[in-house]
Structure formats: structure tokens, C-alpha cells
């Protein structure tokens, strides 16, 4: 019996690379600009979702291969690491690209007798905004601002919600994970706790070669140390996607799930302690942004200055719906606590 076909966009990213080994019971078609570094078996198709012409090409791929599911991971998170520094180009890939994928799925389901049954899209905790008065539920209002990544996740989430009913018999899943953690993960917040000089300039390269770390920076005031944050291990996120692919599609058209590790959130103070980071306090958020702007301009750090609200605010999610959705499988899928997920992020780092 032939394996069911799954199309994974953004397959070469970190989450894609962690997901591939879990999909041995599927025939995987990976879509990205460049092929992934993997030993997993897959069919690779080079496609840039930032271009309008990708809609037709993706539709033809879906029409010809008859996939059971589409997992849409393609998204520019780190502009420095990906080399996509232009915000308009980012928007074309992130928001317009998501709309193009959904259009291709819609067209494929319009013309196929047995169409795509599942569409899975990872959104983000950042859609709720950087400073929440209470844990966000899936019904909480969106408040993303300032940071292009967060704004693009909000707009893409809205695109998926608006277009889900047009997918004709396809169950749609929007997953809103908190900050990804794990030894393989590189994102701006992990970079801040690790002190990674992850810019592309010569000074950053020299610092990396010498094993030097940048200090962790926060404005003065106890509230910034007391702010709480959650994490989700990237491997738990991959297991959740596999779990969804292996279960029967939902009868309802749209399922939205907040995703975070098990257990209690961590304070920023605890994160700094666990990371063994040096903490530097600055007079306020304005000064913190100025310092980040200097490090960004001189290509020492890849943390965008617009990230300040997300580094100084508190944003925690309620994940009761995820627990109910997974039922007895909850601890098998979400294996890491928030604390253990964060701790695993430092297994390959060294301190100086």
C-alpha cells in the first residue's frame, strides 16, 4: 500500500529538519528555496513562495501528487541568518506566501475528487502582543506590533482564518507556539540568552572565534526580571505536527491551539541564571533599543532593535485546549517542560 503524501513547505528550516525523521510513514515532498541537509527520504521541489508565479507551480505540484496534507512552515524568522533584510521581501514570503499556498490548496481541492484533507500552519505566540495582562487563550485579541516577524505572523494567521472555509473539505490547524527552544534552535531570544554574537560582521566573527559572549541586557527595574515566559521544545512541536497528521481530520473546519511546554513559565531572572549569562541593566527601553540598534548596525548582533517590546514584556499562554486535544497522548507528544526545553538549548553552548 502506498504511503500517504505530505507536502512540507519551508522544509529546510530548523522545524522542518526536526520533523522529517518523524515522517517515515509518509511520502514527503519538501518545498523550499534550497534543499535540506538531511538523510531522510524525500522528493524535493525548489520554489520561492515570495514570487507570485509560485502559486501556479505549487498548484500543479499538488494536482499531480495528490497529497493528503500540506504543512506550511515556510517563513522568514531571522532576517540576518536568511539574508532577507528587506521588510517588503519578508512580507511577500511570509504573508503573501501563506496566501499563495492556501490559494494553491483551494484550487487543487476544487479540481480533485479526493483532495487535501489537512492544512497545518504554525503561527506564533507573538500574534497576541508583547505585554499581556493575563495568559492568552485562543480567543484573545491580537496585539502584535513593532517587530516585523510578529506583525507578519499576525497577518498570516488572519489570512488562514479568513480563507479556511474555501479549502473544501480540508481541516485547518493553526498552531500558536511559544518561543522555540532546544539545542538545535537559533532565534533572536535564544541568541540573547546565549549571548551569541550572531551578526555577519568581522567583529562578530572574531568574538565567536574567541568564544566570547555578549551580555544579556534588560532595563532597570525588578518587573523586567519578574516577567514570565514560556518555551516549547522544537522536537515537541514536530511531534505535535506528526500527531495531527496521524489522526483523523477534525469534523470542524478550523482548530486553533496554543502550544507551550508542560509546567510553569520561567521568569526572565531564572532564564538568565540557567543560561549563566552576564546581565547588564540599562536606564530604560529607549536606551536598550539604542544599544541593540548599534549592535545591529555594526553587524555584531542579529537581534533587531524592534524586538525590544518582546524582550521586556510578559506574554504567557493558556494551553488547556492543547491538553484536551491531545488527551492521553499529551505527555507523549509534549515531553519537555518549559524549564527542560530551555535548559536543552544550552547543551552545546560554552561559557567564558
Secondary structure, DSSP 8 states (H G I E B T S, - for coil): ---EEEEEETTTSHHHHHHHTT-TTEEEEEEESS----SS--EEEE--TTSTTHHHHHHHHHHHH--SEEEE------HHHHT---HHHHHIIIIIHHHHHHHHHHHHHHH-SS---EEEEE--GGGG-S--SS-B-TTS-----S-HHHHHHHHHHHHHHHHGGGGSS-EEEEEEE-EEESTT---HHHHHHHT----SSHHHHHHHHTT----EEEESSHHHHH-EE-EEEHHHHHHHHHHHHHS---SSSEEEEEE--BS--EEHHHHHHHHT--EEEESSHHHHHHHHHHHHHTTS----GGGHHHHHS-B-B--HHHHHHHGGGHHHHS-SBHHHHHHHTTTT----
